[in-house]
Amino acid sequence: MPSPFPDARATPPMPKAAELVPPSPWVVTLAKRVGSAALFLPFFVWLVEYSPAWLFPAFVVLVGVVGQWEFTRMFDRAGSDVYPWLGLLAGFAITASFAVPGAGPLVLTLAVAAFLSASLVKMGPSGPAWEPCALTLLGVVYVNWLLGYSLWLRALPHGADWIFLLVWVTWVGESTAYLVGTAMGRNKLSPRISPGKTVEGAVAQLVVSLPAALAGRWWFFPECSVRDALVVGLILGCMGQVGDLVESLLKRSARTKDTGRLIPGHGGLLDRLDSLLFNTPALFYYARYLAT
């Protein structure tokens, strides 16, 4: 007859596979983004504020080289003709030229001449090959020229604080747009360019950028006036979204989702820099000529 006592060796039944609910994809992506930011943050603060004077420009130049490589590789995978090594060399020189007073226009002029000359050398039966010239030159201007403004921004009075404000407001705005757009986005912002972006997310990014800039002023940049903080929040909340859409358009034209896999939760380096590439020049010109 069966024992009245439970079997001590018995184990509770394991839940069926159907009962194990995996986390939502957006939760996983958000966790990867937060984890990547948390790992990079201490190094970034040290780099901007405490590292030797040469190291921040060297880091920016390295970022430009990686970004340029991702750009040309993205179009190369799509079947477009590019000049990858010439793009790397020109991109390196253009970003580095921002660290040398007055060198930028000369280096950019030499780069344009080099690309045009390369097209003539590669001329086929139908004439010069303009596609690789145009695409690679676009990448150099888009990635390396715009990125070079971070060196000018860092060189301004309170330059480290401007850099921190730039990254802080951009990161908070992008994260808020992602959360709001995923949770309650219903209206597509630009479905032909980026089906995942919503009007709700765009409005949330713009709205939250203002208090984020004020919080940055209170937290680490008290020299920034309240008016300047509000204007900076408005500028970065708008221009960052333009930069995001531009990169989405470039990826769509290259028929790819991400520019790479370097950063977990983001994709490639350019996927992380898209907003900053537009925000950095905008903030530099405001801080240099209009800030009180």
N, C-alpha and C positions, 0 to 999 in steps of 0.2 A: 504494500500500500504506500501511497506517496507520503513523504515526510512532512510533518506540520511546520517544520522550520525552513526558512528560506535558505537557498544555497548561497553560502558566503562567496563562492567562486563565481557566481553569476555576475555578469556585467550588463549595464543598461544598454539597450539597443542603440546603435549609431543612427543619427538622423540620415534620412535618405538624401541623395544628391539634390533632389528637387527642393528639399527644405532649406538648403544652404544658399542664402541669398547673397550674391556678391555685391560689393559696394558699387554705387553708381559710377559710371565712367568719369563724370565731371568731378566727383569727390576724389578719385584717384589722381586725376590731372591736377586738381588744386593742391593735393598733398605733395605731389612732386614739385610743383612750383614753389610752394612755401619751403620745402626742404632744400631746394636749390638755392633760394634766396638766403636762407639761414646759414648755409655752408659758406656762401660767398661773402656775406656781409662783413664779418670781421676783417677779412683780407682787404675788402674794398675800403673800409674806413681807414685802415692802416696805410693803404696805398695812397689815398688822396691827402690825408692829413699828416702822416708821420714818416713816410718813406723818403729816401734820398731824392733830390730834385730831379734827377734824370730818369727815375724809374716810372713815374706816371706817364711821361711822353713815350717811353719805350713800350709800356703796356698798351697804350692807345694805338701805337703803330702796329703792334702785334695783332690787336683786335681787328684793325683795318685789313691786314693781310689775310686773316682767317675769313673775314666777311667778304673780301673780294674773291677769294677762292670759292666760297660757297656760291656766290653770285654767278661766276663763270661756269662752275660745275653744274649748277642748276639748269642753265640754258644748254650746256653741252649734252646733258642727259636727254634733253627734249629734242635733240637733233639739230640745234642751231650751231652755226659756226662762230667760234669765239677765238680770242688770242689769250689763253690762260696765263702763260708766263709773262707776256708783255703787260697784261693787266696787273699781275702781282707786282712787277717791278715799278710800273707807273703808280700804282696805288700806294706802295710803300713810300715812294718819293714824295707824293702829294701830301699824305698825312704827316710825314716827317717835316715837310716844309713849313707847317704851321708853328713849329718850334724855332724856326729861324726867321727873324724879322725881315719882311720884304721879299721872302723867297717864294711865296705861294704863286703869284701870277707868272713868274718865270717858269717854275716847274710845271704848272698846268699848261702853259703854252708849248713847252717842249713835249709834254705827253700827247697833246693833240697832234703836233707835227709828227710824232713817232707813229701814232695810229694811222694817220693819213698816208704816211710813207709805206707802212706795212701793207696797206690795201693796194698801193700801186705795185709793190713787189709781187704780190699774190695775184696780179691781174691775169685773168684767163681769156678765152676766146670772146666772151661776151662783155669784157671790160673789167674794171676794178671790182674787187669783192668788198662791197660796202657794209654788208651785214655784220661781219665780225668786228669791223671798225666801230660801227654805231653801237652795237651791243656792249662791247668791252668798254668803250668810252663812257657809255651810260652807267655801267657798274662802277667805274672809277669815280665819276662825279657823285653818284648816289651814295656810295659807301664811304670812300676815302675823303672826298672833299667835305661832305657834311659832317663826318666824324671828326675831322680836324678841328672843328670849332670848339670841341671840348678842351683842347689845349689853350685856345684863346680865353675860354671861359675860366679855366683854372688860373690863368695868369692875371685876372682882374683882382682888384682889392676885394678881400673876403672871397677869393675864388673857390676855396674848398667848400665854404658854406653854400655858394651858388651851385656847385656840383651836387652836394648832398640834397639841396632843395629840388633840383632838377630830377634826380633819380627817385627821391621820395614821392613827389607828387605824381610822377609818371607811373610808378609802380602801384601806388594806391588807386589811381584812376583806372589803370588797366585791370587790376584785380576786381574792382567793384563792377566794372563793365562786364567782366566774365561771369561773376556771380549773379548779378541781376539779369543779364541776358539769358543765362542758363535756367534760372529759377522761374522767371516770369516774362521772358521776352516772347512777344507774339508777332510783332510787326518787323519785317525784315528791313534793315537799313539800306542795303544795296545788294539784292540777291544775285545780280549778275557778276558782282565782284567778289563778295564774301557772303555766302548764304547763312553762315553762322552768326553774323553780327546783326543786332537788333536795335531798333529805335530806343527801346527801353534801356538797353545797356549803354548806348551812346549818351542819353540824357543823364543817366546815373553817373557816368564818368565825368561829365562836365560839372554836374552839381557837386560831387564829392571832392573835386579838385580844389575848390575854393576853401572849404574847411581844412583840407589836407595842407594847403599852403600856409594857412594861419597856424596850424599845429606845428608845422616845421619852423615857422618864425618864433613861436614860443619855446620850442624844444631846443633848437640849436642855432638859430640865426636871429637874435634879437636886434641886430643892426638893421635888418630889413623892416621898413615901415609897414603898417597895416595896409595902406593903399597899394604899395608895391606887391605885397603878398597876395592880395586879391587879384590884381592884374596878372601876376604870374600864374595864379591858379587858373584864371580864365584862358590865358594864352596856351598853357600846357594842356589844359583840358580839351581845347579845340585842335591845336596843331598835332597833338599826339594821335588823334583819331585820323587825321589826314594821312599821317605817316603810316599808320596801320593799314589803311585802305590802299595806299600806293603799293605797299609790299604785297598785299593780297592780290592786287592786279598783276604785279610782276610774276607771282607764283602761278596764277591762273594762266597767264600767257605761256609759261613754261610747263604747264600741265603737271604741277606737283603740289603736294599739300604742305610740306615743310622743306626748308632749305637745307636741313641736315638733321643729325641726331646728337649733337654735342651736349645739349642741356636737357636733362629730364624734365618733362612736362611742358617744354617749349618747342623743342625741335632743334633747329640750327641756331647759330649765333645771330644771324640776321633776323630770325623770328623773335629774338629778345631785344634787338636794337631798333626795330621798325619805328616805334614811336619816338625813341631818343634821337634818331637821325633827323627828324624834323623839329623836335623840341629844342635840341641843343643850339642850333643857329638862332632860333627865335628868342630863346632866353638870353643868349649872348648879346644880341643887338638891343634887347630891352635893358639888360643890366649895364651895358656900356654907354648907351646914349640917353635913356629915358628914366632910369631909376633915380630916386631922390637920395 
